[in-house]
Each structure stands twice: as structure tokens, then as C-alpha cells.
Amino acid sequence: DDVWLTALEDAISTLKAFAPGALVIALGLDAYEHDPLNGGAVTRVGFGQLAEKIGALGLPTLMVQEGGYLRDDLADNLAAFLTGFQTLR
């Protein structure tokens, strides 16, 4: 999670400098640590932490779920992200 959170902090710095009026998120839940393609290693807790930081920006946001393979825990990862996003809004 730390690698992703650090990368997000860099992205947030860039976003703040740009001062957008809205944000579009391509929500790739295939970054999950147990995804069959093993591409990201984000934990469920990590999805929530990433979302909290994004939600704290307070920008109007559109989310498009674009990744995540049929796994029993896919819905839990989405719920963790959405819950984290709403935490600081």
C-alpha cells in the first residue's frame, strides 16, 4: 500500500497545482493483492486509505470502475473504496 499511497501523494500535489474543477477516477480494482493477474498488491485497507485521500480533495468526482476480476472479494474492495471516499467529505 505504501508505494501506492506515495504515488497518490505526488499526484495530489500535481492536482492541487493544476486546480481542476472536477476529478475522473478510473477505478481499477484489479490492483488488489489477490487479483489473479497480480498487478498491484493493494490491500482492502489500502483501497480505503487511497479513497480517503482522494475524497479529502473535496472535488466533484466521477468514478468509472474499469478493473477487477470476478472474485468473491471484489464487492468488499469496492465498498472499502467508496466508504473511504465518503469519510472526509
N, C-alpha and C positions, 0 to 999 in steps of 0.2 A: 504494500500500500504506500509506503514512504516514497517510492520512485514516482508513483502517480500523483501523490499529493504535492511533491516538489514541482513536478511539471505543471500542475494546475496553478500553483502559486506564480510561476513565471507567466503563464497565460493570463492570469488575473491582472498582473501588473501591466501587461500589454493592453488588455481590455480597458483598464482604468485610464490609461494614457489616450486611448482612442475615443473613449466616452461614447459608446454606442447607445442607441435608444432602445434596443431590444437585443435578445440573445436567442440563437437557434442552437440546440444541442442535438447532435447525432448520438443518441444513447446506445452505445454498443455494449450490451450486457455479456457479449462473448469474451470480454476481458476477465471474466470470472475465473478464479483459480482452479475450478474443477471442470471448466469447459473442455469438451473433447479435443479441440484444436490447441489447447494450452497456450493461448497467445498473450495472456495478460497478468495473471496471478493476483487480481484484485479480490479481496475477501468481501463477504457480505457487509461487514462493518465498514470496510473501505468505501464501498459504494455510498453508504450513508454519509461518511465523512466528506467525500468529494461533493456530494449533493449539498451538504450544509454550506460549504464554501461558495458554491455557485449560487445558492439561494440567498446568501448574505449580500450578494451584489444588489439585490432588490430590483433587478431589471425584468420587464415583461419578457417571458421566456416561452418558447415553443420547443417541445421535446418530441423527437421522432425516434422511436425505438427501431434500431436497424440491425442489431446483432443479438445473439443469444440463441443457443440451440435447445431443442426440446429436452429439457431436464426437469426433474421434479422441483428443483430449487430455483428455477427461472423466475417464477412469480414472487418468491421471497426476496430475490435480489432487486426486482423492480420495486417492490414495496419498501425495501430499505432505502432505495434511492429517493423515491417520492416522499417518504417520511422525513428523510434528512433535508430534502429541499424545502419542505414546509416549516422546518424547525425554527428558523430565524426570520421568517417572513412576517 
